[in-house]
């Protein structure tokens, strides 16, 4: 048989040319439907954009290896080169290291395989391909928190709002994610939550600020395509195709020091003292936070009329006027409220008795406060309404956010552990 490429003679039994390595036509002159060259992965442009059977046409020369059937396991022709030896441990999504190039993947959503295939180039030289990371549709992953002391927390979806938050890991469906390589864009992944299904994907919300992340209807949208890059060990950084590498998926916690009425005790959060302010009135500080934080009546914004411990400064809403109200009780209002004639005083919320707020001044037992000495300068604050069994306490709350923020390999909030759950 004469090779149509290099004209070299070959025995009839040869399938490949002994001279150039090209596949020889079979006796019928038509490639077999099972010809593995129709699946040759180094030429993705020859694959259909939509899931369908492979085309019945001549393809480039193949490696001498049959395409494996879809299975939930890895296939590997030869050991990976040295730069890939530190792959994540079993149970983590096998994403190439940050300094290693990635390879484009073509995939059916329901049939996904991880494969290492040799390339036959220029006379049969073998070059190892990079890992093709293809997520099988029945696997789920959790995106783990890397905050110190919060390692058991993961990203969870609120299906009602479509927004993300961080919560204690309990493997609830809203914490489980399917991570699937995109079939048309190289090095890109789609995140689908198990609670909402394939109809919706993780997306950077186009709201002019470009940092909010939520779930939106699945579409051909760069805002729904993500890159996963190894930072160190089993830590990964997740960036978005729409925003590029300048921003990364970031989780951070914000500390709020609010006030609550709690069972009386010798807790440091219930120990208060007065510091005279220039021009009259007092700063009221708490032993738990020290003199650097003062009782603050929020005067505007999201937490209007709430009480918090704010960084002490020359602020009128931190300077308190203590007006006697008989029987060792007094009312509390701030110098700013008093100056601007807002006529508001510190009050216990009658509907939610553990909450306090600034409310319209009146003859209410929830506005009548008493100082009970504890030790030295410190005292507890109780009300006529709740009695001495409940005291004002400074309480710390944490609120977690998941947003797109400036990318940094130093920000632990951008370090994610991607744990496979099945």
C-alpha positions, 0 to 999 in steps of 0.5 A: 500500500502506498502512503498518500502523504509521503509515498512510502510503500507499506505492507497491506497489514499496516494501519500507520505509515512506517515512514511518516506515521500518518494513518493509512486508509483502510481498504474501503478508503473510509475511516472506521466509525470507531476510529479514535482520531475522531476524538483527538483532544489536541484539536478541540476545534474539530469537536462539536459545540453541542453534545452530539455523536462524533462526526464521521470524517477523516481526522488528524493522526491519533496516538495509539490509544483508544478513547476511554469510556466515561467513568468516575476515575482518572486515566493516565498514560504516563507520570506527570512532569515534575512541576505537577508532582505536588497535586492536591490530595485525594478528595480535592478538585485536581486543579493545576498549580498556579505556575503551570499552564492549563489545557482546554477541556470539551465536555458533556455536562453529564459525561466527564472524565479526567485524562492525560493523553500523549500527543504525536507530533512531527515524526511521532515525538511524545509530549505529555499533556497537562491535566484536563480537569473535567468534573463529573456531574454526580460529584459535589464540592464544598468551598471551605473557609480559611479564617483562623478559628473558622476552618469548619465554615463553608460557603452556603447559598441563600436560595431565597435571595440568591446571595452567598454567606458563610456558615458552619459545615453541615453538608446541607444541599445549599453548601454543595457545589457542582464544579464543571469545566465550560465546554467552550472557554478554556480554563473556565469553570461553572459553579452550580449549587445543588439546592437550585440545580443546573438552571442557575449558576454562580455569577458576579452581579452586574450592578455597577459596583461589580463585587456582589456575587449571587446565583442567576439563570445559567447563560453564556455569560462571562460573569458565570465563568470562573478560573481556579488557581492553586496558591499554596498547598490545598489553597485555591484562588477563584477569579472571574472571567468577566472581571479578570485577574484583578479581583478574586472571590473573597470571604471576610468577617466584620465585627459588630459590637452591639448592646443587649440586655442579658442575665446579670453577672460579673461578665466583663461585657456588663462592667461599665464606667464613666469618663467625664467629657469636656464641656459636660456629660460622660463617655461610658466605656466597657471593661471588655473593650477598654477605654478606646471604645465608648457607648455610641448611639448610632445617629444615621445610616443602616443602624439608626437608633441602634446602640454599639461600642464605637471607637472613642472620639469627640462625637456628640452621640458618644457623650451621655447626659445622665438626668435624675428621674427619682428613686436612684434612676436616671434617663440617658440621652446623648449631647447630640440628641439633646442639642438638636432637640431630638427628644430621644432616650435610651430605651429597652425595646418592649417587643424584643426585651433583649434589644435596646434602642434610642426612642421617643423620650417619655415616662417609660420604665424601660428608660429608667436606668440604675447604676449598681456598683460592682468593683472600683469604678465599675457598675452594671446598668439595669432598668426599672422595666426588667429589674436587676436580673437583666443588665446592659451587656456589650456583645460581639457579633460577626457577619460574614460576606462573600464578595469580589475584592482586589486579588491578593495572595496575602489575603487569607479571605481568598484562600479556599479549600475545595473538598469533594464530598462524594 
